[in-house]
Amino acid sequence: MVTEKEKMIAGQLYFASDAELVADRAIAKKLAQAISQTEDKRAREELVKEAFGKTGERVYIEPNINFDYGYNIFVGENFYTNYNSILLDICPITIGNNCMFGPNVQLYTASHPLKPGKRNSGLELGKPITIGDNAWLGGGVVIVPGVTLGDNVVVAAGSVVTKSFGDNVVLGGNPAGVIKTIEEEKTTDLLAEARKQIDTVDQQLVQLLEKRMAAVSLVTEAKAESGQAVFDSSREAIVLEKIAQKIENPDFQVPIIETFKAIMEQSKDYQRKKLGDK
């Protein structure tokens, strides 16, 4: 037997007064209140992950937020919504990666029968809302049941979106229409520019590495005279620690350290060959 909850999520007529749904809404209300009242952003993020059906690693919700069930909301990576969001998730609300919502954004999957007899009986229904990647919804935007928006869509503040639109458009008005299209970024030009920068840096690195190897040659001569071993673990640890302290971007810490380890390994191989070590 199909439950009222299953009917609801499928977009069929259902009774919202069903005991299971009443209990689910009570839980959702407590979670929404906890999210809105929690000042610590990390703790708030964990509550959002608990409440929503799916999120990315990074999701940021400003207070206040209201939703019907929570478990019908699916958001991608880097989701941000400003103050006073309303997400009526009778049916699934699916939001892509890198999406930003302004204050007072309202997404309504919930609807009611047009005929008053059915409406007065307590029957309800809904339609899902889907939003692609890189969307930006301005303050006060309303999206009604059944709307799908493509990737890279921008919706002007105060707009009411009543139908679906594809990728790369700016929408505005009530009902919202296309104001302009967004030209796709010229990724090939960006790639060429990035590679050009790498080539310039590589030329500088070659010169610096030659200077370093010249210094390694002097070290090799000194070790040959004193009879010291090629490998000095304490010296290598000190060098790596100094390098680590100079790295400003933590994302680059591991690859830079590993690169210097490889450079030092090549330096040791060079010394071994010069000193005749096997």
BAVEXLUM-908784 format. One line per 2 residues: their letters; for each residue x, y, z of N, C-alpha, C. Coordinates in nm, 3 decimals. Layout:
<pts>
A> X Y Z X Y Z X Y Z | ...
</pts>
This chain:
<pts>
MV> 0.085 -0.120 0.000 0.000 0.000 0.000 0.088 0.125 0.000 | 0.057 0.218 -0.087 0.134 0.341 -0.098 0.100 0.434 0.018
TE> 0.203 0.484 0.086 0.181 0.573 0.200 0.155 0.716 0.153 | 0.102 0.798 0.243 0.080 0.939 0.210 0.214 1.009 0.183
KE> 0.315 0.968 0.255 0.449 1.026 0.234 0.499 0.995 0.093 | 0.482 0.871 0.050 0.525 0.832 -0.085 0.446 0.908 -0.191
KM> 0.316 0.924 -0.168 0.234 1.002 -0.261 0.284 1.146 -0.269 | 0.312 1.203 -0.154 0.357 1.342 -0.147 0.484 1.362 -0.229
IA> 0.584 1.279 -0.205 0.713 1.294 -0.273 0.699 1.271 -0.423 | 0.606 1.184 -0.461 0.583 1.155 -0.603 0.502 1.262 -0.674
GQ> 0.452 1.361 -0.601 0.373 1.467 -0.662 0.227 1.433 -0.681 | 0.179 1.331 -0.609 0.039 1.290 -0.618 -0.043 1.358 -0.507
LY> -0.173 1.354 -0.520 -0.258 1.406 -0.413 -0.238 1.324 -0.286 | -0.227 1.393 -0.174 -0.204 1.325 -0.046 -0.267 1.409 0.065
FA> -0.280 1.348 0.181 -0.333 1.418 0.298 -0.218 1.459 0.390 | -0.198 1.587 0.406 -0.091 1.638 0.491 -0.115 1.609 0.638
SD> -0.238 1.575 0.674 -0.271 1.545 0.814 -0.231 1.403 0.854 | -0.171 1.328 0.761 -0.125 1.192 0.792 -0.030 1.195 0.912
AE> -0.044 1.097 1.001 0.032 1.096 1.127 0.183 1.095 1.103 | 0.228 1.018 1.006 0.372 1.012 0.977 0.424 1.149 0.932
LV> 0.348 1.216 0.847 0.391 1.346 0.798 0.386 1.453 0.907 | 0.286 1.445 0.992 0.278 1.539 1.105 0.401 1.525 1.194
AD> 0.439 1.399 1.221 0.558 1.374 1.303 0.685 1.425 1.234 | 0.695 1.403 1.103 0.813 1.449 1.028 0.824 1.601 1.030
RA> 0.710 1.668 1.017 0.713 1.815 1.020 0.753 1.867 1.157 | 0.714 1.797 1.262 0.752 1.839 1.397 0.903 1.829 1.416
IA> 0.961 1.720 1.365 1.107 1.704 1.373 1.176 1.812 1.291 | 1.125 1.837 1.171 1.185 1.938 1.084 1.179 2.077 1.147
KK> 1.070 2.106 1.214 1.056 2.238 1.277 1.161 2.258 1.385 | 1.187 2.151 1.463 1.289 2.161 1.568 1.428 2.179 1.507
LA> 1.454 2.107 1.398 1.584 2.121 1.333 1.601 2.260 1.273 | 1.496 2.312 1.212 1.503 2.447 1.154 1.527 2.552 1.262
QA> 1.462 2.535 1.376 1.483 2.628 1.487 1.626 2.619 1.539 | 1.677 2.496 1.549 1.813 2.477 1.599 1.915 2.540 1.503
IS> 1.894 2.522 1.373 1.983 2.582 1.273 1.981 2.734 1.286 | 1.863 2.789 1.299 1.848 2.935 1.303 1.905 2.996 1.431
QT> 1.903 2.919 1.541 1.945 2.973 1.671 2.090 2.943 1.705 | 2.155 2.860 1.625 2.294 2.823 1.654 2.388 2.927 1.595
ED> 2.469 2.988 1.682 2.560 3.093 1.637 2.688 3.037 1.574 | 2.738 2.926 1.626 2.860 2.867 1.574 2.834 2.810 1.434
KR> 2.907 2.860 1.334 2.877 2.822 1.195 2.909 2.675 1.167 | 3.011 2.620 1.235 3.043 2.479 1.216 2.930 2.391 1.269
AR> 2.881 2.425 1.388 2.770 2.349 1.446 2.645 2.363 1.361 | 2.622 2.484 1.308 2.506 2.506 1.221 2.517 2.422 1.094
EE> 2.638 2.413 1.039 2.660 2.334 0.918 2.628 2.187 0.944 | 2.667 2.136 1.059 2.639 1.996 1.091 2.489 1.972 1.107
LV> 2.418 2.068 1.164 2.273 2.055 1.177 2.206 2.055 1.040 | 2.257 2.138 0.949 2.202 2.140 0.813 2.223 2.005 0.746
KE> 2.341 1.948 0.762 2.370 1.817 0.703 2.279 1.710 0.760 | 2.244 1.724 0.888 2.152 1.629 0.951 2.010 1.647 0.899
AF> 1.972 1.771 0.873 1.833 1.799 0.834 1.806 1.771 0.687 | 1.901 1.805 0.599 1.878 1.793 0.456 1.899 1.650 0.408
GK> 1.838 1.620 0.294 1.855 1.487 0.236 1.996 1.462 0.189 | 2.062 1.567 0.139 2.201 1.554 0.092 2.262 1.693 0.082
TG> 2.389 1.704 0.118 2.463 1.829 0.101 2.605 1.797 0.056 | 2.676 1.900 0.012 2.819 1.888 -0.010 2.892 1.904 0.122
ER> 3.024 1.909 0.114 3.103 1.927 0.236 3.081 2.066 0.296 | 3.069 2.166 0.210 3.055 2.302 0.259 2.915 2.355 0.226
VY> 2.843 2.388 0.330 2.708 2.444 0.314 2.688 2.547 0.424 | 2.645 2.668 0.387 2.632 2.775 0.486 2.493 2.835 0.479
IE> 2.425 2.833 0.591 2.288 2.884 0.602 2.286 2.998 0.703 | 2.244 3.116 0.660 2.222 3.224 0.755 2.084 3.204 0.821
PN> 2.070 3.244 0.946 1.937 3.238 1.008 1.847 3.347 0.946 | 1.722 3.329 0.942 1.647 3.210 0.978 1.618 3.128 0.853
IN> 1.586 3.000 0.873 1.546 2.916 0.762 1.425 2.834 0.804 | 1.335 2.813 0.710 1.217 2.731 0.736 1.199 2.630 0.623
FD> 1.165 2.508 0.659 1.136 2.404 0.561 1.031 2.310 0.618 | 0.965 2.235 0.532 0.860 2.144 0.577 0.916 2.015 0.634
YG> 1.011 1.955 0.560 1.061 1.823 0.599 1.213 1.816 0.604 | 1.281 1.890 0.519 1.427 1.888 0.519 1.484 1.775 0.437
YN> 1.430 1.654 0.457 1.487 1.538 0.389 1.460 1.538 0.239 | 1.376 1.630 0.191 1.353 1.643 0.048 1.436 1.754 -0.015
IF> 1.536 1.806 0.059 1.623 1.912 0.008 1.760 1.853 -0.020 | 1.808 1.870 -0.142 1.935 1.814 -0.185 2.019 1.925 -0.246
VG> 2.129 1.960 -0.180 2.213 2.070 -0.229 2.354 2.020 -0.256 | 2.420 2.084 -0.353 2.555 2.045 -0.390 2.661 2.114 -0.305
EN> 2.783 2.114 -0.357 2.896 2.173 -0.286 2.888 2.325 -0.291 | 2.937 2.388 -0.182 2.946 2.535 -0.173 2.808 2.602 -0.186
FY> 2.714 2.553 -0.110 2.581 2.615 -0.111 2.574 2.724 -0.004 | 2.520 2.839 -0.043 2.504 2.950 0.052 2.367 3.011 0.035
TN> 2.299 3.033 0.147 2.174 3.108 0.142 2.171 3.212 0.253 | 2.128 3.331 0.218 2.126 3.443 0.311 2.004 3.435 0.403
YN> 1.976 3.540 0.475 1.875 3.540 0.580 1.734 3.506 0.528 | 1.660 3.436 0.615 1.515 3.416 0.598 1.476 3.336 0.474
SI> 1.542 3.223 0.456 1.507 3.135 0.345 1.382 3.053 0.379 | 1.299 3.029 0.278 1.183 2.941 0.293 1.192 2.835 0.182
LL> 1.207 2.711 0.222 1.219 2.600 0.128 1.108 2.500 0.159 | 0.997 2.512 0.089 0.883 2.422 0.113 0.906 2.295 0.032
DI> 0.960 2.194 0.099 1.004 2.072 0.031 0.903 1.958 0.042 | 0.779 1.985 -0.004 0.681 1.878 -0.016 0.734 1.773 -0.113
CP> 0.783 1.821 -0.228 0.852 1.739 -0.328 1.000 1.777 -0.324 | 1.084 1.699 -0.389 1.228 1.727 -0.384 1.266 1.865 -0.437
IT> 1.356 1.929 -0.364 1.423 2.051 -0.410 1.569 2.012 -0.432 | 1.612 2.019 -0.556 1.748 1.977 -0.591 1.825 2.098 -0.642
IG> 1.937 2.126 -0.577 2.017 2.245 -0.606 2.160 2.201 -0.635 | 2.220 2.253 -0.742 2.352 2.210 -0.784 2.465 2.269 -0.702
NN> 2.585 2.263 -0.757 2.705 2.312 -0.690 2.720 2.464 -0.708 | 2.784 2.525 -0.608 2.821 2.668 -0.615 2.702 2.760 -0.637
CM> 2.596 2.734 -0.561 2.475 2.817 -0.573 2.465 2.914 -0.456 | 2.417 3.035 -0.485 2.403 3.140 -0.385 2.261 3.195 -0.388
FG> 2.201 3.207 -0.270 2.068 3.266 -0.257 2.077 3.393 -0.175 | 2.009 3.498 -0.220 2.001 3.620 -0.142 1.901 3.605 -0.028
PN> 1.878 3.712 0.051 1.783 3.705 0.160 1.640 3.691 0.110 | 1.560 3.622 0.191 1.416 3.607 0.165 1.383 3.530 0.036
VQ> 1.473 3.444 -0.006 1.443 3.358 -0.121 1.343 3.251 -0.079 | 1.247 3.225 -0.168 1.139 3.131 -0.136 1.122 3.030 -0.249
LY> 1.139 2.902 -0.216 1.119 2.795 -0.313 0.997 2.714 -0.268 | 0.895 2.712 -0.352 0.769 2.646 -0.317 0.747 2.523 -0.406
TA> 0.762 2.404 -0.351 0.717 2.285 -0.425 0.572 2.253 -0.390 | 0.521 2.316 -0.286 0.386 2.286 -0.236 0.278 2.357 -0.316
SH> 0.170 2.286 -0.341 0.056 2.344 -0.413 -0.074 2.283 -0.359 | -0.185 2.325 -0.418 -0.318 2.277 -0.376 -0.404 2.255 -0.501
PL> -0.503 2.169 -0.493 -0.594 2.150 -0.607 -0.667 2.279 -0.641 | -0.692 2.298 -0.770 -0.764 2.417 -0.812 -0.912 2.411 -0.775
KP> -0.971 2.293 -0.781 -1.113 2.279 -0.750 -1.134 2.289 -0.599 | -1.226 2.374 -0.556 -1.242 2.399 -0.412 -1.284 2.276 -0.333
GK> -1.360 2.185 -0.394 -1.402 2.066 -0.320 -1.283 1.984 -0.275 | -1.193 1.955 -0.366 -1.072 1.879 -0.330 -0.984 1.959 -0.235
RN> -0.971 2.088 -0.262 -0.886 2.172 -0.178 -0.938 2.176 -0.035 | -1.068 2.189 -0.019 -1.128 2.196 0.115 -1.125 2.063 0.188
SG> -1.106 1.954 0.113 -1.102 1.821 0.176 -0.972 1.796 0.250 | -0.873 1.881 0.227 -0.743 1.862 0.291 -0.639 1.799 0.200
LE> -0.680 1.764 0.079 -0.583 1.709 -0.016 -0.486 1.817 -0.063 | -0.360 1.778 -0.074 -0.256 1.867 -0.124 -0.173 1.793 -0.229
LG> -0.089 1.866 -0.297 0.004 1.805 -0.393 0.120 1.900 -0.416 | 0.219 1.855 -0.490 0.333 1.941 -0.518 0.406 1.899 -0.644
KP> 0.504 1.979 -0.683 0.590 1.948 -0.797 0.733 1.986 -0.758 | 0.830 1.908 -0.801 0.969 1.934 -0.762 1.026 2.060 -0.825
IT> 1.130 2.112 -0.762 1.206 2.226 -0.814 1.351 2.180 -0.831 | 1.409 2.211 -0.946 1.548 2.174 -0.973 1.624 2.297 -1.021
IG> 1.740 2.320 -0.960 1.825 2.434 -0.996 1.965 2.380 -1.026 | 2.022 2.420 -1.139 2.152 2.370 -1.181 2.268 2.432 -1.105
DN> 2.388 2.409 -1.155 2.510 2.460 -1.093 2.524 2.611 -1.114 | 2.594 2.674 -1.021 2.636 2.815 -1.034 2.520 2.913 -1.043
AW> 2.410 2.880 -0.978 2.295 2.971 -0.980 2.312 3.081 -0.876 | 2.259 3.198 -0.908 2.256 3.311 -0.813 2.115 3.366 -0.814
LG> 2.047 3.353 -0.700 1.911 3.403 -0.685 1.915 3.527 -0.597 | 1.870 3.639 -0.649 1.871 3.764 -0.573 1.768 3.765 -0.462
GG> 1.774 3.868 -0.379 1.684 3.880 -0.265 1.537 3.879 -0.304 | 1.458 3.805 -0.229 1.314 3.804 -0.249 1.265 3.724 -0.369
VV> 1.351 3.647 -0.430 1.309 3.566 -0.546 1.213 3.456 -0.499 | 1.109 3.433 -0.578 1.012 3.326 -0.553 1.015 3.231 -0.672
IV> 1.028 3.102 -0.643 1.020 3.000 -0.747 0.904 2.907 -0.715 | 0.815 2.889 -0.810 0.691 2.814 -0.786 0.711 2.667 -0.823
PG> 0.614 2.582 -0.786 0.627 2.438 -0.808 0.652 2.401 -0.955 | 0.741 2.302 -0.974 0.763 2.245 -1.105 0.868 2.314 -1.190
VT> 0.932 2.418 -1.138 1.030 2.494 -1.217 1.165 2.424 -1.216 | 1.227 2.421 -1.332 1.366 2.374 -1.346 1.448 2.486 -1.408
LG> 1.561 2.518 -1.345 1.654 2.617 -1.399 1.785 2.550 -1.433 | 1.845 2.587 -1.545 1.970 2.526 -1.588 2.090 2.580 -1.513
DN> 2.208 2.554 -1.567 2.333 2.600 -1.507 2.356 2.748 -1.534 | 2.426 2.813 -1.440 2.473 2.951 -1.457 2.359 3.052 -1.470
VV> 2.246 3.023 -1.407 2.131 3.112 -1.415 2.137 3.216 -1.305 | 2.109 3.341 -1.339 2.100 3.451 -1.243 1.956 3.502 -1.245
VA> 1.897 3.517 -1.125 1.759 3.565 -1.115 1.761 3.697 -1.038 | 1.710 3.803 -1.099 1.712 3.935 -1.037 1.625 3.940 -0.913
AG> 1.661 4.026 -0.820 1.589 4.041 -0.693 1.442 4.070 -0.718 | 1.357 4.007 -0.638 1.213 4.031 -0.645 1.140 3.959 -0.756
SV> 1.209 3.878 -0.834 1.146 3.809 -0.946 1.063 3.690 -0.898 | 0.959 3.657 -0.976 0.877 3.539 -0.952 0.891 3.448 -1.073
VT> 0.954 3.334 -1.052 0.983 3.242 -1.163 0.871 3.139 -1.170 | 0.796 3.142 -1.279 0.678 3.057 -1.292 0.694 2.947 -1.397
KS> 0.805 2.949 -1.471 0.829 2.844 -1.569 0.979 2.814 -1.577 | 1.012 2.708 -1.646 1.150 2.662 -1.652 1.231 2.736 -1.758
FG> 1.363 2.745 -1.733 1.456 2.808 -1.827 1.583 2.725 -1.833 | 1.655 2.738 -1.944 1.779 2.663 -1.963 1.900 2.734 -1.905
DN> 2.017 2.701 -1.958 2.144 2.751 -1.906 2.172 2.896 -1.948 | 2.259 2.960 -1.869 2.323 3.086 -1.908 2.226 3.198 -1.941
VV> 2.129 3.221 -1.852 2.036 3.332 -1.873 2.024 3.415 -1.745 | 1.995 3.543 -1.763 1.959 3.631 -1.652 1.808 3.652 -1.661
LG> 1.738 3.623 -1.550 1.593 3.633 -1.546 1.551 3.749 -1.458 | 1.435 3.808 -1.489 1.382 3.914 -1.405 1.236 3.939 -1.435
GN> 1.164 3.993 -1.335 1.026 4.030 -1.354 0.928 3.935 -1.289 | 0.799 3.969 -1.303 0.689 3.886 -1.250 0.577 3.884 -1.353
PA> 0.562 3.771 -1.424 0.646 3.651 -1.416 0.782 3.674 -1.481 | 0.882 3.601 -1.434 1.018 3.623 -1.480 1.035 3.582 -1.626
GV> 1.112 3.660 -1.697 1.150 3.630 -1.835 1.298 3.655 -1.853 | 1.350 3.622 -1.969 1.492 3.638 -1.997 1.525 3.785 -2.023
IK> 1.614 3.838 -1.942 1.662 3.976 -1.961 1.780 3.977 -2.057 | 1.870 3.882 -2.039 1.987 3.871 -2.125 2.045 3.731 -2.113
TI> 2.131 3.697 -2.205 2.202 3.570 -2.197 2.343 3.596 -2.146 | 2.403 3.493 -2.089 2.537 3.504 -2.034 2.632 3.429 -2.126
EE> 2.731 3.499 -2.177 2.829 3.434 -2.263 2.917 3.343 -2.179 | 2.940 3.222 -2.232 3.026 3.128 -2.161 3.169 3.181 -2.159
EK> 3.237 3.155 -2.047 3.374 3.200 -2.034 3.463 3.129 -2.137 | 3.558 3.202 -2.189 3.649 3.144 -2.287 3.758 3.066 -2.214
TT> 3.725 2.941 -2.182 3.816 2.859 -2.102 3.948 2.834 -2.174 | 3.944 2.828 -2.308 4.069 2.804 -2.381 4.167 2.919 -2.361
DL> 4.116 3.043 -2.359 4.201 3.158 -2.335 4.257 3.156 -2.193 | 4.174 3.118 -2.098 4.219 3.109 -1.959 4.327 3.002 -1.945
LA> 4.307 2.889 -2.014 4.405 2.781 -2.009 4.537 2.825 -2.070 | 4.530 2.893 -2.183 4.653 2.940 -2.249 4.728 3.039 -2.161
EA> 4.653 3.128 -2.095 4.716 3.226 -2.006 4.783 3.158 -1.888 | 4.714 3.057 -1.831 4.771 2.985 -1.718 4.899 2.911 -1.758
RK> 4.896 2.850 -1.875 5.015 2.779 -1.922 5.130 2.875 -1.951 | 5.096 2.992 -2.000 5.199 3.094 -2.024 5.267 3.133 -1.893
QI> 5.188 3.149 -1.787 5.244 3.182 -1.656 5.334 3.070 -1.606 | 5.290 2.944 -1.628 5.371 2.830 -1.584 5.504 2.828 -1.658
DT> 5.501 2.855 -1.791 5.625 2.856 -1.869 5.723 2.960 -1.816 | 5.671 3.076 -1.780 5.758 3.183 -1.726 5.821 3.140 -1.594
VD> 5.739 3.082 -1.507 5.790 3.036 -1.378 5.892 2.923 -1.397 | 5.864 2.833 -1.493 5.956 2.721 -1.519 6.094 2.772 -1.560
QQ> 6.098 2.878 -1.641 6.226 2.935 -1.682 6.303 2.988 -1.561 | 6.230 3.052 -1.470 6.294 3.103 -1.349 6.343 2.989 -1.261
LV> 6.263 2.881 -1.256 6.301 2.766 -1.174 6.428 2.699 -1.226 | 6.440 2.689 -1.359 6.560 2.627 -1.417 6.685 2.703 -1.373
QL> 6.679 2.835 -1.379 6.794 2.915 -1.338 6.825 2.895 -1.190 | 6.720 2.892 -1.108 6.741 2.873 -0.964 6.793 2.733 -0.932
LE> 6.743 2.633 -1.005 6.788 2.496 -0.981 6.934 2.479 -1.022 | 6.976 2.548 -1.128 7.117 2.543 -1.167 7.206 2.604 -1.059
KR> 7.159 2.714 -1.001 7.234 2.775 -0.891 7.240 2.681 -0.771 | 7.128 2.613 -0.746 7.126 2.518 -0.634 7.223 2.403 -0.657
MA> 7.224 2.349 -0.780 7.313 2.238 -0.809 7.460 2.282 -0.803 | 7.486 2.408 -0.838 7.623 2.458 -0.824 7.664 2.457 -0.677
AV> 7.571 2.495 -0.589 7.600 2.491 -0.446 7.616 2.347 -0.398 | 7.535 2.254 -0.455 7.548 2.112 -0.420 7.686 2.061 -0.458
SL> 7.739 2.108 -0.572 7.873 2.068 -0.615 7.977 2.109 -0.512 | 7.962 2.231 -0.456 8.054 2.276 -0.353 8.044 2.189 -0.228
VT> 7.920 2.153 -0.193 7.899 2.064 -0.078 7.966 1.929 -0.103 | 7.955 1.879 -0.227 8.014 1.750 -0.263 8.166 1.754 -0.246
EA> 8.227 1.864 -0.290 8.372 1.877 -0.277 8.413 1.879 -0.130 | 8.335 1.951 -0.048 8.365 1.959 0.095 8.353 1.822 0.161
KA> 8.251 1.747 0.124 8.231 1.613 0.182 8.342 1.517 0.138 | 8.389 1.536 0.013 8.497 1.451 -0.036 8.624 1.472 0.046
ES> 8.650 1.598 0.080 8.770 1.628 0.157 8.760 1.579 0.301 | 8.639 1.590 0.360 8.621 1.553 0.501 8.578 1.410 0.522
GQ> 8.541 1.344 0.412 8.496 1.206 0.425 8.357 1.189 0.483 | 8.275 1.294 0.475 8.139 1.285 0.529 8.048 1.206 0.435
AV> 7.943 1.149 0.496 7.845 1.073 0.419 7.756 1.168 0.338 | 7.699 1.113 0.232 7.610 1.193 0.147 7.484 1.233 0.222
FD> 7.422 1.136 0.292 7.292 1.160 0.355 7.308 1.209 0.498 | 7.245 1.322 0.528 7.243 1.377 0.664 7.097 1.403 0.699
SS> 7.035 1.309 0.773 6.891 1.316 0.801 6.854 1.441 0.878 | 6.938 1.483 0.973 6.906 1.602 1.054 6.906 1.727 0.968
RE> 7.001 1.736 0.877 7.007 1.851 0.787 6.884 1.855 0.696 | 6.845 1.739 0.642 6.730 1.733 0.552 6.603 1.774 0.626
AI> 6.586 1.729 0.749 6.467 1.764 0.826 6.459 1.914 0.852 | 6.576 1.975 0.880 6.580 2.119 0.905 6.542 2.197 0.779
VL> 6.594 2.153 0.665 6.564 2.221 0.538 6.414 2.214 0.508 | 6.354 2.096 0.524 6.212 2.080 0.496 6.126 2.162 0.592
EK> 6.169 2.172 0.717 6.094 2.252 0.815 6.097 2.400 0.777 | 6.212 2.449 0.733 6.223 2.589 0.692 6.134 2.618 0.571
IA> 6.134 2.522 0.478 6.050 2.538 0.358 5.903 2.542 0.397 | 5.862 2.452 0.484 5.722 2.445 0.527 5.677 2.577 0.590
QK> 5.766 2.641 0.666 5.731 2.766 0.733 5.711 2.881 0.634 | 5.772 2.870 0.517 5.763 2.978 0.419 5.643 2.965 0.324
IE> 5.575 2.851 0.329 5.460 2.829 0.240 5.338 2.900 0.299 | 5.282 2.995 0.226 5.170 3.075 0.276 5.035 3.008 0.253
NP> 5.019 2.942 0.140 4.891 2.878 0.109 4.891 2.733 0.157 | 4.808 2.699 0.255 4.809 2.561 0.309 4.774 2.456 0.205
DF> 4.700 2.493 0.100 4.666 2.396 -0.004 4.789 2.349 -0.081 | 4.894 2.431 -0.080 5.015 2.398 -0.155 5.120 2.327 -0.069
QV> 5.092 2.310 0.060 5.190 2.258 0.153 5.246 2.121 0.108 | 5.157 2.027 0.084 5.201 1.891 0.052 5.277 1.886 -0.081
PI> 5.221 1.939 -0.192 5.294 1.927 -0.319 5.430 1.997 -0.319 | 5.441 2.110 -0.249 5.570 2.181 -0.246 5.672 2.102 -0.165
IE> 5.630 2.050 -0.051 5.721 1.970 0.031 5.769 1.847 -0.046 | 5.675 1.779 -0.113 5.711 1.660 -0.191 5.805 1.696 -0.306
TF> 5.785 1.813 -0.365 5.874 1.857 -0.473 6.015 1.877 -0.421 | 6.028 1.939 -0.303 6.161 1.960 -0.246 6.226 1.829 -0.203
KA> 6.146 1.734 -0.159 6.202 1.602 -0.127 6.263 1.539 -0.252 | 6.193 1.553 -0.366 6.244 1.499 -0.492 6.371 1.571 -0.536
IM> 6.374 1.703 -0.517 6.493 1.780 -0.552 6.613 1.733 -0.468 | 6.589 1.715 -0.339 6.699 1.670 -0.251 6.743 1.529 -0.284
EQ> 6.650 1.444 -0.328 6.686 1.308 -0.366 6.778 1.310 -0.489 | 6.746 1.397 -0.585 6.831 1.411 -0.703 6.969 1.466 -0.665
SK> 6.969 1.557 -0.568 7.096 1.613 -0.521 7.182 1.504 -0.458 | 7.119 1.416 -0.380 7.195 1.306 -0.318 7.249 1.209 -0.423
DY> 7.169 1.181 -0.525 7.216 1.093 -0.633 7.337 1.154 -0.703 | 7.330 1.285 -0.725 7.443 1.356 -0.788 7.569 1.342 -0.702
QR> 7.552 1.362 -0.569 7.667 1.352 -0.479 7.724 1.210 -0.477 | 7.636 1.112 -0.477 7.683 0.972 -0.472 7.768 0.940 -0.595
KK> 7.722 0.985 -0.712 7.798 0.958 -0.835 7.936 1.028 -0.831 | 7.935 1.153 -0.780 8.061 1.227 -0.775 8.158 1.166 -0.674
LG> 8.102 1.115 -0.562 8.185 1.060 -0.455 8.214 0.911 -0.474 | 8.150 0.852 -0.576 8.173 0.711 -0.601 8.098 0.618 -0.508
DK> 7.995 0.669 -0.434 7.916 0.584 -0.345 7.822 0.500 -0.428 | 7.797 0.380 -0.386 7.702 0.291 -0.453 7.570 0.292 -0.379
</pts>
